Amino acid sequence: MSEPRYHAAVIGATSAIATETLRAMVAERSCFLLLIGRDQAKLDALAADLRARGADCEVNAFDILNPDTSWSEVLTGRVWDLFYI
């Protein structure tokens, strides 16, 4: 029987702490990761790194602190779609 996969939605995914935590998770077992942050280029680079280590990743770039961002709808809908199928 295979081990269950980790599933995680990570806000601030490109921070140093989040990046190292995600690398440790991927090293331990199979992962599906929803990477959330402000900088699309950094998110894409992180996703490429984690994919090379064996993770499945999706990125979502937006500023969660921007009051004009409808982040709650995006995040809630996306997390539901990805993790509660």
C-alpha positions in Angstrom: 0.0 0.0 0.0 1.4 3.4 -0.9 1.7 6.2 1.5 -0.8 9.0 1.2 0.2 12.2 -0.5 0.7 15.5 1.2 -1.7 18.2 0.0 -0.9 21.8 0.9 -2.0 25.3 -0.1 0.9 27.6 0.9 0.5 31.3 1.2 3.8 33.1 1.0 5.3 30.1 -0.7 8.5 31.8 -1.9 9.7 32.8 1.6 12.8 31.1 2.7 11.0 29.2 5.5 8.2 28.0 3.2 10.6 27.0 0.5 12.7 24.8 2.8 9.6 23.3 4.4 8.2 22.4 1.0 11.5 20.8 -0.1 11.5 18.7 3.1 7.9 17.7 2.5 8.7 16.6 -1.1 11.7 14.6 0.1 9.5 12.7 2.6 6.6 11.7 0.3 4.6 12.5 -2.8 3.0 16.0 -2.7 0.4 18.1 -4.4 1.1 21.8 -3.7 -0.8 25.0 -4.4 1.8 27.7 -4.2 0.5 31.2 -3.5 2.4 34.4 -3.5 2.9 37.8 -5.1 5.7 37.2 -7.6 4.8 35.0 -10.5 8.4 34.6 -11.6 9.5 33.4 -8.2 6.5 31.1 -7.9 7.3 29.6 -11.3 10.9 29.0 -10.3 9.9 27.4 -7.0 7.4 25.2 -8.8 10.0 24.1 -11.3 12.4 23.2 -8.5 9.7 21.2 -6.6 8.6 19.5 -9.7 12.2 18.4 -10.4 12.1 16.9 -6.9 8.9 15.0 -7.7 6.0 17.2 -6.6 2.9 18.2 -8.5 2.4 21.9 -8.2 0.1 24.7 -9.2 0.8 28.4 -8.8 -1.5 31.2 -8.1 0.0 34.7 -8.0 -1.9 37.5 -6.2 -1.4 39.9 -3.3 -3.5 38.5 -0.5 -3.3 41.9 1.4 -4.6 44.0 -1.5 -8.2 44.9 -0.7 -9.1 44.9 -4.4 -8.1 41.3 -4.8 -10.9 38.8 -4.6 -8.6 36.3 -3.0 -11.1 34.7 -0.7 -13.2 33.5 -3.7 -10.1 32.4 -5.6 -8.5 30.6 -2.7 -11.6 29.0 -1.3 -12.8 27.7 -4.7 -9.4 26.5 -5.8 -8.6 24.7 -2.5 -12.0 23.0 -2.6 -11.5 22.0 -6.2 -8.0 20.6 -5.6 -8.4 18.9 -2.3 -12.0 17.8 -1.9 -12.8 16.1 -5.1 
